[in-house]
Amino acid sequence: MRYTVTWDRDAEAELTQLWLDAPDRAAIAAAANAIDRELAVDAERRGEEFYGDRLLVVRPLCVTFRVLPRDNLVIVRQVSRLAPT
């Protein structure tokens, strides 16, 4: 199933701040774009269950998101940067 992926205001603000603070802005942008692409198809199967939402890691980012199948919509609710490994 195909989904429209949106980021709520808080997640957008978090992503913007992560990008502004990042020494590797291209990596942040690439991960955010990959998240959008991955969640656009079969989002209900992506990531893992996380307290009623779902959690997806696309290094260096980690997002929580909610899938609304009736609306064919995915809402990214939170984003954070993972520590380097």
HUWOBEL-V666375 format. One record per residue. N is the residue number from 1. RES is the residue in one letter. PHI is phi in whole degrees, 0 to 359 (NA if undefined). Layout:
n=N res=RES phi=PHI
n=N res=RES phi=PHI
This chain:
n=1 res=M phi=NA
n=2 res=R phi=265
n=3 res=Y phi=230
n=4 res=T phi=271
n=5 res=V phi=256
n=6 res=T phi=234
n=7 res=W phi=245
n=8 res=D phi=290
n=9 res=R phi=302
n=10 res=D phi=297
n=11 res=A phi=295
n=12 res=E phi=299
n=13 res=A phi=296
n=14 res=E phi=298
n=15 res=L phi=297
n=16 res=T phi=301
n=17 res=Q phi=295
n=18 res=L phi=300
n=19 res=W phi=294
n=20 res=L phi=297
n=21 res=D phi=275
n=22 res=A phi=282
n=23 res=P phi=284
n=24 res=D phi=236
n=25 res=R phi=303
n=26 res=A phi=297
n=27 res=A phi=292
n=28 res=I phi=295
n=29 res=A phi=297
n=30 res=A phi=296
n=31 res=A phi=294
n=32 res=A phi=298
n=33 res=N phi=294
n=34 res=A phi=294
n=35 res=I phi=299
n=36 res=D phi=303
n=37 res=R phi=295
n=38 res=E phi=294
n=39 res=L phi=282
n=40 res=A phi=289
n=41 res=V phi=232
n=42 res=D phi=53
n=43 res=A phi=302
n=44 res=E phi=293
n=45 res=R phi=256
n=46 res=R phi=269
n=47 res=G phi=66
n=48 res=E phi=218
n=49 res=E phi=301
n=50 res=F phi=209
n=51 res=Y phi=51
n=52 res=G phi=90
n=53 res=D phi=253
n=54 res=R phi=230
n=55 res=L phi=237
n=56 res=L phi=227
n=57 res=V phi=249
n=58 res=V phi=227
n=59 res=R phi=306
n=60 res=P phi=265
n=61 res=L phi=252
n=62 res=C phi=225
n=63 res=V phi=233
n=64 res=T phi=252
n=65 res=F phi=213
n=66 res=R phi=240
n=67 res=V phi=256
n=68 res=L phi=245
n=69 res=P phi=299
n=70 res=R phi=298
n=71 res=D phi=260
n=72 res=N phi=51
n=73 res=L phi=229
n=74 res=V phi=239
n=75 res=I phi=243
n=76 res=V phi=282
n=77 res=R phi=257
n=78 res=Q phi=208
n=79 res=V phi=220
n=80 res=S phi=215
n=81 res=R phi=262
n=82 res=L phi=278
n=83 res=A phi=293
n=84 res=P phi=298
n=85 res=T phi=262
